[in-house]
Amino acid sequence: MRLLIHDLSETDAHALAGRIGADVTLGGEEVDWLGCQGCFGCWTKTPGRCVMRDGIGDMGALLASVDDLVIASRLSYGGFSAVTKRALDRSIPYLSPFFHTVSGEMHHQRRHANRISLHALFHGPLTDEAADIARGIVQANAVNLAADVAEVRFATDTTALVSEDYLEPPFATEKTGDAAEKAIAGGRVPSDPSVPMPASDDRGDRKALLLGCSPKAQGGASGFLAEQLAGLLGERGVVTSQGQVRRMSLAGSHGPARHVPADIVPDPAEVLSADMLAFVFPLYVDGLPSHLIAYLDELTDALRDATTSGGAERSKTPADASPTRPIVYGVVNLGFYESCQGSLALRVLGEWCAENGLAWGGGVSIGAGGMLQGLADVPADKGPRAPVTAALSSLAQDMSAGTSHGVSLVKPGIPRLAYQEAAHLGWRMQGRSNGLSRHKLDATPTDWSSVDVEGKTA
Ligand SMILES: Cc1cc2nc3c(=O)[nH]c(=O)nc-3n(C[C@H](O)[C@H](O)[C@H](O)COP(=O)(O)O)c2cc1C
């Protein structure tokens, strides 16, 4: 079965679906799908199915029937667009919560036995960095989904995407292993350290705005990290305020269900008036969560509106960036152990800065993020918290001085096996509290007739 997930107009989607022979088509320029709320109910309450029933609640079961997954997406700062990423974020029920090791890295075990061929067809303006990030993300997605990369293509716009020329020779299915290998190598390299930053002497009292971007009501591990970073900045005399980005709906038409947190969308004008801006976010499917991508799109619009020349100039180096705009930093935390798995997401944030003429100050990637909130009672400079605190302190130092040391990858302060065992115990205990045995957590809901997904045509 061939599944097309897209962010195209109806006409373009129809043309593309016909050309590639899609059996199921999901998406649109705007969709009313809710964002993943990070509850992991799809692993511990209704294994294999999302607890939100809004048209993509059965992405897991749908993917279990898929041979070819074709994603036609606007290239958004090197990653997928908010719409297509939304469907990807909601696809984690396809996987088991339990971990295993693939090529020395932690990933999820399979829930389903099928093997998917992944086709990524990006449209929109292209930079070398964005293309490199995109190839890396698609390859990382393939590893996570135990899939194969069939192709990663770029078209300048949607017209080119659906044009005969673009898709000839016939829709390719051959593997591009070498290209994919190269992309992942490129994707895992920390960004250039010690980049020059705009002069900041004339800024007076520096103000930092920290945006926690977990969809979880209590702020999650991201909120915990933002709180700690705020404290470290305060010690350095930086005036800090905090906000949360938690936009769950992409279109206004779908009223959030009762269990879905309300939209919280900090005012772009206020955000862009800060001296320093830090996005503190969870890694979702190797990239930014879809609600954060949507929010970056809003900030992009606000920046364009504010630029009299009609559009922000791409900044060639951070030194070109406007001194009246915030310097942007990022803190990503992720469930897997290896912090390097978060570096592509930080590169997306860096590319967003470059495309908008903002200075990118780099940031921190923190693996084994699942344990962070459980460590609240551990002294910040001791045991498993020590490496995180050291990295956040360096970041706070950079932010207070308006400097950058690129991206730092934090080595978790706990052995890998201990983290994995603790995580597995956690999944089993959560399942048990929902009346589910270990065996039930591996359920494989694939009954196609009961699959509840928009666009199902069979
Ligand atoms: C939809 C979804 C996708 C995720 N994708 C990844 C991933 O690709 N790699 C990873 O290491 N962790 C992944 N995680 C785990 C989160 O990054 C991790 O649980 C993180 O600690 C959550 O942070 P928060 O509490 O701030 O939301 C994912 C979690 C969710 C809900």
The ligand as an SDF file (V2000), in Angstrom:
LIG
                    3D

 31 33  0  0  0  0  0  0  0  0999 V2000
    5.8760   12.2190   19.3590 C   0  0  0  0  0  0  0  0  0  0  0  0
    7.1910   11.9540   20.0330 C   0  0  0  0  0  0  0  0  0  0  0  0
    8.3160   11.7470   19.2690 C   0  0  0  0  0  0  0  0  0  0  0  0
    9.5580   11.5300   19.8760 C   0  0  0  0  0  0  0  0  0  0  0  0
   10.6440   11.3310   19.0970 N   0  0  0  0  0  0  0  0  0  0  0  0
   11.8530   11.1280   19.6620 C   0  0  0  0  0  0  0  0  0  0  0  0
   13.0080   10.9100   18.8570 C   0  0  0  0  0  0  0  0  0  0  0  0
   12.9510   10.9080   17.6280 O   0  0  0  0  0  0  0  0  0  0  0  0
   14.1900   10.6790   19.4890 N   0  0  0  0  0  0  0  0  0  0  0  0
   14.2920   10.6790   20.8580 C   0  0  0  0  0  0  0  0  0  0  0  0
   15.3770   10.4780   21.3610 O   0  0  0  0  0  0  0  0  0  0  0  0
   13.2190   10.9090   21.6380 N   0  0  0  0  0  0  0  0  0  0  0  0
   12.0020   11.1390   21.0760 C   0  0  0  0  0  0  0  0  0  0  0  0
   10.9030   11.3670   21.8590 N   0  0  0  0  0  0  0  0  0  0  0  0
   11.0650   11.4030   23.3260 C   0  0  0  0  0  0  0  0  0  0  0  0
   11.1060   12.8420   23.8770 C   0  0  0  0  0  0  0  0  0  0  0  0
   12.0860   13.6130   23.2170 O   0  0  0  0  0  0  0  0  0  0  0  0
   11.4090   12.7620   25.3650 C   0  0  0  0  0  0  0  0  0  0  0  0
   10.3950   12.0310   25.9960 O   0  0  0  0  0  0  0  0  0  0  0  0
   11.5710   14.1070   26.0120 C   0  0  0  0  0  0  0  0  0  0  0  0
   12.1730   13.9120   27.2860 O   0  0  0  0  0  0  0  0  0  0  0  0
   10.2520   14.8290   26.2090 C   0  0  0  0  0  0  0  0  0  0  0  0
   10.5120   16.1200   26.6850 O   0  0  0  0  0  0  0  0  0  0  0  0
    9.3860   17.0310   27.3780 P   0  0  0  0  0  0  0  0  0  0  0  0
    9.0660   16.3680   28.7020 O   0  0  0  0  0  0  0  0  0  0  0  0
   10.0240   18.3530   27.5480 O   0  0  0  0  0  0  0  0  0  0  0  0
    8.1960   17.0590   26.4950 O   0  0  0  0  0  0  0  0  0  0  0  0
    9.6620   11.5480   21.2880 C   0  0  0  0  0  0  0  0  0  0  0  0
    8.5190   11.7520   22.0650 C   0  0  0  0  0  0  0  0  0  0  0  0
    7.2920   11.9540   21.4530 C   0  0  0  0  0  0  0  0  0  0  0  0
    6.0690   12.1680   22.3010 C   0  0  0  0  0  0  0  0  0  0  0  0
  1  2  1  0
  2  3  1  0
  2 30  2  0
  3  4  2  0
  4  5  1  0
  4 28  1  0
  5  6  2  0
  6  7  1  0
  6 13  1  0
  7  8  2  0
  7  9  1  0
  9 10  1  0
 10 11  2  0
 10 12  1  0
 12 13  2  0
 13 14  1  0
 14 15  1  0
 14 28  1  0
 15 16  1  0
 16 17  1  0
 16 18  1  0
 18 19  1  0
 18 20  1  0
 20 21  1  0
 20 22  1  0
 22 23  1  0
 23 24  1  0
 24 25  2  0
 24 26  1  0
 24 27  1  0
 28 29  2  0
 29 30  1  0
 30 31  1  0
M  END
$$$$
